[in-house]
Amino acid sequence: MRISKRLKLLVVLCVILALAHGIALLNQRTMMIRSFELINHLTEVQLRVDLLRSNLWLLQQFQDQKAINDTTRALENLHHHIDVALALPMDSTELKLLNSLKRHEDNIGVLLNLSRQNFINQQPVDANGTMVLTARYSAIIQSMSEDLLRLQTQVVNKARRMQVQHLYFNGILLSLIAILVTLFSLQTLARFKMHLSTLKKGIKDLAAGDLFSKVKMPKGEEFGEVAEEFNRMKQELLAATHKRDQLQKEVEDQTQRLQIQQEKLRHMAEHDDLTGVLNRGAANVQIELAIERCKRQQQQAALLFIDLDRFKPINDSLGHAAGDAVLKEIAKRLQHSLRASDMIARFGGDEFIVWLEPVHKYEEIELVASKIRNTGVAIPLKEQHLDVGLSIGISVYPSDGHTLAALLNHADSAMYETKKQRHPTMPSTSASHDAVHR
């Protein structure tokens, strides 16, 4: 639906609801007028009952023609007002009470006729008869007053209930008007914002170079017409820049291939071709960075220098292919024995180095060294299992050195000392190796 139609519909809806509220207020006014009119009539009836009570008292005091006539006129006046009240609209309870008043009024009329006959016939009335007649007058008047009070209470309560009901109804109607108008306005505003946001997104996509997507909006609306024109403009731009996009795609593909090739070259430059672990140059760079990191964070680290004890005999007796297989298996097992934060590199020939970071206790280093020693056991090769044997030298940062060179020298010396202890017949090492016993 078009926004202009929505606004017109909102205006019509507001007018209808306002008319409904006006009708409800008029109905409330009518009901209140009727209630006030009935209350006024009942007040008049109450005044006539009080007047009748006064005339009956005078009648009992004087027993003359004037008292009888005044009482008769008061009774007729009460009869008239009761008939007027009966003509007014009321419910069954109110009619029942008003009819009871009429019966009491008829009973007073009967008693008044009796008093009139006694006065006309000049019949003397003894004291007991007078008391009985007075008592009956008083009882009827009292009953009329009680019924009239109940009727007035009923009318007042009914008027109050109706007023409360109309108040609730008008409140609910006003709330309904506010809710409907608010919801309709919010829905219209939401659709307006949604279409505007869609159009803004399309403009941003176009500014970013997107010529393929289309702005989708319902047809038949103002924004739908704008979206159609916008999409037509994008199609024209797409046709004009199609060749440029093809050229750009070719350039991007070539760039991507160069990046992949560059990643492969970087990997080849940093990793050992045979084992796939880091080579010596890359290891030196990363360990130097790790030492700086440990220095800033005040952490300990460990460098393990690993040498394969019986690699040369295997390489000489079984060939270089067997030696390569042993090196690859050792590198694979070392990777599985270490944490993700640790680093392994082939330092040269049959030598590996391992960098452990962080290290909290020396026992952690010994545990890793114990796992590493087990990696040289039972290496499968040509239907046999070889025991290569590993010698490990350990240096700890910063206690054994603050530079990579110092740590390597310390670990190298420790490794040669360990190898010498395990193989006493091997030639003595250079004097530059400081023996460190762990």
DAPENOR-V431792 format. One record per residue. RES is the residue in three letters. PHI is phi in degrees with one decimal (* if undefined). PSI is psi in whole degrees, -180 to 180 (999 if undefined). Layout:
[[RES	PHI	PSI] [RES	PHI	PSI]]
This chain:
[[MET	*	139] [ARG	-68.3	149] [ILE	-63.7	-36] [SER	-61.7	-41] [LYS	-66.8	-38] [ARG	-60.8	-43] [LEU	-65.6	-41] [LYS	-62.6	-42] [LEU	-63.1	-37] [LEU	-62.7	-41] [VAL	-63.1	-46] [VAL	-61.4	-43] [LEU	-61.9	-42] [CYS	-63.2	-41] [VAL	-64.0	-44] [ILE	-62.0	-47] [LEU	-66.2	-36] [ALA	-66.1	-40] [LEU	-63.3	-42] [ALA	-62.1	-40] [HIS	-66.4	-40] [GLY	-62.9	-41] [ILE	-63.9	-40] [ALA	-63.4	-40] [LEU	-66.5	-40] [LEU	-63.3	-41] [ASN	-63.7	-40] [GLN	-63.4	-41] [ARG	-62.4	-42] [THR	-62.0	-46] [MET	-63.9	-39] [MET	-67.1	-40] [ILE	-62.6	-42] [ARG	-63.2	-42] [SER	-64.5	-44] [PHE	-64.4	-38] [GLU	-64.4	-43] [LEU	-66.1	-41] [ILE	-63.5	-40] [ASN	-62.8	-43] [HIS	-64.3	-40] [LEU	-66.3	-33] [THR	-64.1	-42] [GLU	-61.3	-43] [VAL	-60.7	-41] [GLN	-62.6	-41] [LEU	-63.0	-40] [ARG	-69.0	-34] [VAL	-66.0	-42] [ASP	-63.7	-40] [LEU	-65.0	-40] [LEU	-64.0	-38] [ARG	-62.8	-42] [SER	-65.0	-43] [ASN	-66.7	-37] [LEU	-65.8	-35] [TRP	-66.1	-41] [LEU	-64.6	-37] [LEU	-63.0	-41] [GLN	-70.8	-25] [GLN	-81.5	-42] [PHE	-107.1	-31] [GLN	51.6	46] [ASP	-118.2	174] [GLN	-66.6	-38] [LYS	-63.0	-41] [ALA	-65.4	-38] [ILE	-66.4	-44] [ASN	-64.0	-43] [ASP	-62.6	-41] [THR	-66.8	-38] [THR	-65.2	-44] [ARG	-62.7	-41] [ALA	-63.6	-38] [LEU	-68.7	-41] [GLU	-64.6	-40] [ASN	-62.2	-42] [LEU	-63.9	-41] [HIS	-60.7	-40] [HIS	-64.0	-47] [HIS	-67.9	-33] [ILE	-66.7	-40] [ASP	-64.4	-38] [VAL	-63.9	-42] [ALA	-65.5	-35] [LEU	-65.3	-27] [ALA	-75.2	-14] [LEU	-80.8	151] [PRO	-69.0	131] [MET	-157.3	167] [ASP	-87.3	-180] [SER	-65.0	-39] [THR	-65.1	-43] [GLU	-65.9	-41] [LEU	-62.8	-39] [LYS	-62.5	-45] [LEU	-66.5	-40] [LEU	-68.0	-38] [ASN	-65.1	-34] [SER	-63.3	-40] [LEU	-59.9	-41] [LYS	-65.2	-37] [ARG	-66.4	-41] [HIS	-63.1	-39] [GLU	-64.2	-39] [ASP	-65.6	-39] [ASN	-64.4	-39] [ILE	-64.7	-36] [GLY	-62.6	-39] [VAL	-64.3	-46] [LEU	-64.0	-37] [LEU	-66.3	-38] [ASN	-62.9	-37] [LEU	-64.2	-43] [SER	-64.7	-37] [ARG	-66.3	-42] [GLN	-63.8	-41] [ASN	-63.7	-39] [PHE	-70.0	-39] [ILE	-68.3	-42] [ASN	-80.3	-5] [GLN	57.6	37] [GLN	-84.1	125] [PRO	-68.4	142] [VAL	-114.4	122] [ASP	-70.2	173] [ALA	-65.4	-38] [ASN	-65.7	-42] [GLY	-63.0	-41] [THR	-62.6	-41] [MET	-65.0	-40] [VAL	-65.4	-44] [LEU	-63.3	-42] [THR	-63.3	-41] [ALA	-63.7	-40] [ARG	-66.9	-41] [TYR	-58.4	-47] [SER	-64.7	-41] [ALA	-64.4	-41] [ILE	-67.1	-45] [ILE	-61.1	-40] [GLN	-63.8	-42] [SER	-63.5	-40] [MET	-63.3	-42] [SER	-63.7	-41] [GLU	-66.3	-45] [ASP	-63.4	-39] [LEU	-66.3	-38] [LEU	-65.0	-44] [ARG	-62.5	-39] [LEU	-65.1	-43] [GLN	-63.6	-42] [THR	-62.4	-42] [GLN	-61.2	-44] [VAL	-65.5	-42] [VAL	-64.8	-45] [ASN	-63.4	-41] [LYS	-63.4	-42] [ALA	-63.4	-40] [ARG	-65.8	-43] [ARG	-61.5	-44] [MET	-64.4	-37] [GLN	-65.9	-41] [VAL	-65.2	-42] [GLN	-61.5	-45] [HIS	-65.8	-36] [LEU	-63.0	-47] [TYR	-61.6	-43] [PHE	-62.2	-45] [ASN	-66.0	-38] [GLY	-63.4	-44] [ILE	-64.4	-41] [LEU	-64.8	-43] [LEU	-64.2	-41] [SER	-63.3	-41] [LEU	-63.1	-41] [ILE	-60.6	-47] [ALA	-63.0	-42] [ILE	-66.1	-47] [LEU	-62.9	-46] [VAL	-63.8	-41] [THR	-64.4	-47] [LEU	-61.9	-44] [PHE	-64.4	-41] [SER	-66.3	-42] [LEU	-63.8	-40] [GLN	-64.2	-44] [THR	-63.1	-43] [LEU	-65.0	-39] [ALA	-64.1	-43] [ARG	-65.0	-39] [PHE	-62.6	-47] [LYS	-64.4	-40] [MET	-63.0	-47] [HIS	-65.1	-40] [LEU	-65.2	-40] [SER	-65.6	-39] [THR	-62.5	-43] [LEU	-66.1	-41] [LYS	-63.3	-40] [LYS	-63.4	-41] [GLY	-62.1	-38] [ILE	-67.1	-41] [LYS	-64.6	-42] [ASP	-61.8	-41] [LEU	-64.2	-42] [ALA	-63.6	-30] [ALA	-82.8	-3] [GLY	101.2	8] [ASP	-83.3	111] [LEU	-111.2	6] [PHE	-101.7	-39] [SER	-71.1	157] [LYS	-120.7	149] [VAL	-84.1	117] [LYS	-102.6	123] [MET	-141.9	153] [PRO	-61.0	139] [LYS	-76.6	156] [GLY	90.3	-2] [GLU	-108.8	165] [GLU	-60.9	-45] [PHE	-68.3	-29] [GLY	-63.3	-40] [GLU	-65.8	-41] [VAL	-63.9	-40] [ALA	-64.0	-39] [GLU	-62.1	-45] [GLU	-64.9	-37] [PHE	-66.0	-44] [ASN	-63.9	-37] [ARG	-64.4	-40] [MET	-64.7	-39] [LYS	-66.0	-37] [GLN	-62.5	-41] [GLU	-65.6	-40] [LEU	-67.0	-36] [LEU	-64.5	-42] [ALA	-65.5	-34] [ALA	-75.6	-26] [THR	-110.4	14] [HIS	-63.1	-45] [LYS	-65.6	-38] [ARG	-63.8	-39] [ASP	-65.7	-39] [GLN	-62.4	-44] [LEU	-63.6	-41] [GLN	-65.0	-37] [LYS	-65.2	-41] [GLU	-62.5	-42] [VAL	-63.4	-42] [GLU	-64.8	-41] [ASP	-62.7	-43] [GLN	-64.8	-41] [THR	-62.5	-41] [GLN	-64.0	-42] [ARG	-64.0	-39] [LEU	-65.5	-38] [GLN	-65.6	-41] [ILE	-63.4	-43] [GLN	-64.0	-38] [GLN	-65.6	-40] [GLU	-63.0	-41] [LYS	-63.8	-43] [LEU	-64.6	-39] [ARG	-64.9	-40] [HIS	-64.2	-42] [MET	-65.9	-35] [ALA	-72.6	-27] [GLU	-101.1	-14] [HIS	-118.4	152] [ASP	-72.8	133] [ASP	-64.9	-35] [LEU	-81.3	-54] [THR	-93.7	-21] [GLY	84.0	-4] [VAL	-85.8	176] [LEU	-61.7	147] [ASN	-88.6	-179] [ARG	-65.0	-45] [GLY	-62.5	-47] [ALA	-64.4	-38] [ALA	-62.6	-42] [ASN	-58.8	-44] [VAL	-63.8	-47] [GLN	-69.4	-36] [ILE	-69.5	-38] [GLU	-58.6	-44] [LEU	-64.8	-39] [ALA	-65.5	-38] [ILE	-62.7	-43] [GLU	-62.7	-39] [ARG	-65.3	-44] [CYS	-64.1	-35] [LYS	-64.8	-43] [ARG	-68.1	-42] [GLN	-89.5	-2] [GLN	54.3	53] [GLN	-113.3	161] [GLN	-98.3	152] [ALA	-145.0	169] [ALA	-136.8	145] [LEU	-116.9	124] [LEU	-109.2	123] [PHE	-102.2	120] [ILE	-116.6	134] [ASP	-131.4	136] [LEU	-83.6	120] [ASP	-68.1	-48] [ARG	-111.6	37] [PHE	-77.5	-42] [LYS	-61.2	-45] [PRO	-59.6	-39] [ILE	-65.4	-42] [ASN	-65.9	-39] [ASP	-74.9	-38] [SER	-85.8	-37] [LEU	-104.5	-9] [GLY	101.9	165] [HIS	-67.0	-31] [ALA	-63.2	-42] [ALA	-65.0	-42] [GLY	-61.5	-41] [ASP	-63.2	-41] [ALA	-61.9	-40] [VAL	-63.7	-44] [LEU	-62.2	-41] [LYS	-66.4	-40] [GLU	-67.2	-42] [ILE	-61.4	-45] [ALA	-61.4	-40] [LYS	-64.2	-45] [ARG	-66.7	-37] [LEU	-62.2	-42] [GLN	-62.3	-37] [HIS	-73.5	-21] [SER	-87.5	-12] [LEU	-105.7	164] [ARG	-78.0	167] [ALA	-67.1	-27] [SER	-82.9	-11] [ASP	-84.0	165] [MET	-130.1	141] [ILE	-128.3	142] [ALA	-147.4	149] [ARG	-87.9	118] [PHE	-85.5	-21] [GLY	148.6	136] [GLY	58.2	-119] [ASP	-106.5	28] [GLU	-111.9	137] [PHE	-127.8	153] [ILE	-125.7	148] [VAL	-129.1	133] [TRP	-110.6	122] [LEU	-108.1	125] [GLU	-152.5	131] [PRO	-86.9	166] [VAL	-127.3	129] [HIS	-104.9	-36] [LYS	-135.1	153] [TYR	-66.8	-26] [GLU	-62.3	-31] [GLU	-62.6	-40] [ILE	-66.5	-42] [GLU	-63.1	-38] [LEU	-64.1	-44] [VAL	-64.8	-42] [ALA	-61.3	-38] [SER	-64.7	-41] [LYS	-63.5	-40] [ILE	-66.3	-39] [ARG	-60.9	-33] [ASN	-74.1	-13] [THR	-72.3	-16] [GLY	-92.8	12] [VAL	-104.3	139] [ALA	54.7	59] [ILE	-88.4	119] [PRO	-73.0	132] [LEU	-157.9	115] [LYS	51.3	56] [GLU	61.7	25] [GLN	-141.9	166] [HIS	-120.7	127] [LEU	-105.3	145] [ASP	-111.7	103] [VAL	-78.8	-47] [GLY	83.1	131] [LEU	-124.1	136] [SER	-108.1	133] [ILE	-124.4	132] [GLY	-113.6	138] [ILE	-120.1	136] [SER	-133.4	143] [VAL	-115.7	132] [TYR	-91.5	133] [PRO	-101.5	2] [SER	-66.6	-31] [ASP	-101.9	2] [GLY	157.1	153] [HIS	-110.1	-2] [THR	-125.7	164] [LEU	-64.4	-42] [ALA	-61.3	-43] [ALA	-65.1	-42] [LEU	-65.9	-41] [LEU	-64.4	-44] [ASN	-61.5	-43] [HIS	-65.0	-46] [ALA	-67.3	-39] [ASP	-62.1	-45] [SER	-64.0	-43] [ALA	-62.6	-40] [MET	-62.8	-45] [TYR	-65.4	-35] [GLU	-67.4	-41] [THR	-63.1	-44] [LYS	-62.3	-40] [LYS	-64.5	-39] [GLN	-68.0	-37] [ARG	-76.6	-29] [HIS	-130.2	84] [PRO	-61.0	-24] [THR	-80.9	-6] [MET	-73.6	153] [PRO	-60.9	149] [SER	-68.2	151] [THR	-87.1	176] [SER	-66.9	153] [ALA	-68.4	-15] [SER	-71.5	-15] [HIS	-83.4	117] [ASP	-85.7	124] [ALA	-74.7	126] [VAL	-126.4	119] [HIS	-99.3	122] [ARG	-100.9	999]]
